[in-house]
Amino acid sequence: MATALSILESVLTKCALSYAVASVVSSDQQVAEAVDLLNETGKDLAARGEWQALLRSAPVGALPLDCAKISAVTLDAGGLAAVVTAPEVWQFLLQSASTRAYYRIAGGVVEIAPPGSATVHYWSRNWSSSGESVTGNADTISLPENCMISGTYYRWKRKKGFPFDDEMAQHEADVAAAQAADRGVR
């Protein structure tokens, strides 16, 4: 996995920006802008894709704070629980004897019916080892390095008022290819 510093250095070089020292915590305005755009790119990529590197698991109960989207709820006894969104259906399921397991999210808690032990599999919004943004040079990035660089670069060009259509199209192509590779599709 790439570090925040390695991606930042690649972006600054690609933008042909001169800088004394590349650092995520730099007070240099150009570097700070690049870090902001890097964070924007990371949040966008994490929200857009179901990246395997962001897949996490937790016991059923309080929804993890970093949960962006639930992938599945698996029963410890085996099998998958189906999602229920309508409160009246949930109440019906609680009052009936069902052989099928169901889950719902209510008040930030994942509940299972019939009651049992299960695991929530979800995609995290924490794309950096520091969480939802980079805060240090050594932060590791869980998203594809080329997508982080191309996304930050086209955002920099857009912010500076330069033509960026080609770079944005290349970024979208990079993202599509990386998502296909991440899913094992050729």
Phi, psi and omega in degrees: 000146180281160175257163177301320181294317182295321178291317179300315179298320179296318180294314181298321178293315180297325179280355182058040179266137175269141182209148180287306180220128175278124178203140179299332182258021181295147176268355176297127186300318181297317181291317179299320177297318179297321178295318177300317180290326176297316178296320178297318179296315180299315179296319180296312181296319180296323181285330185276331188238155175261075184284131181301327180293344180258002180283127182230168177224149177206153176296150177300140181153223179299133179296129180303143183298331182270007183290122175262323184198138179277135176270308182196161171238118181252141178277141178297333178280354181109145178101171181250148173265142178268146182279144174234130180249337182274125181302323181292327176291320178299315179298319177299315181297324179293332183266351182247157178270109181245141176272345178267142178268144179227157174221158173215163175246121180221123178061034179077014180237136175270123180246147181242140173226132350295156183306140180185181180264131183208170180234137176264127174254129186213162174266128181277150173271356180277092182272349179242155178296346176265357179120233185269009177200165175269138180232352181211157183300325184274359178304132177269145183253127182271356181261160181301130184301315183296326178290322178296318181291310183295323179292319179292321181295312181293327177294323178296314180298318179297316181297325182275357178084014177274156173300135185225005184303313181296318181292322178292319177297319178296320177299315179298322177294319177300316181295314180299316180294318180293321178294319178297316179295322180295329179269358180082018179263139179257000000 
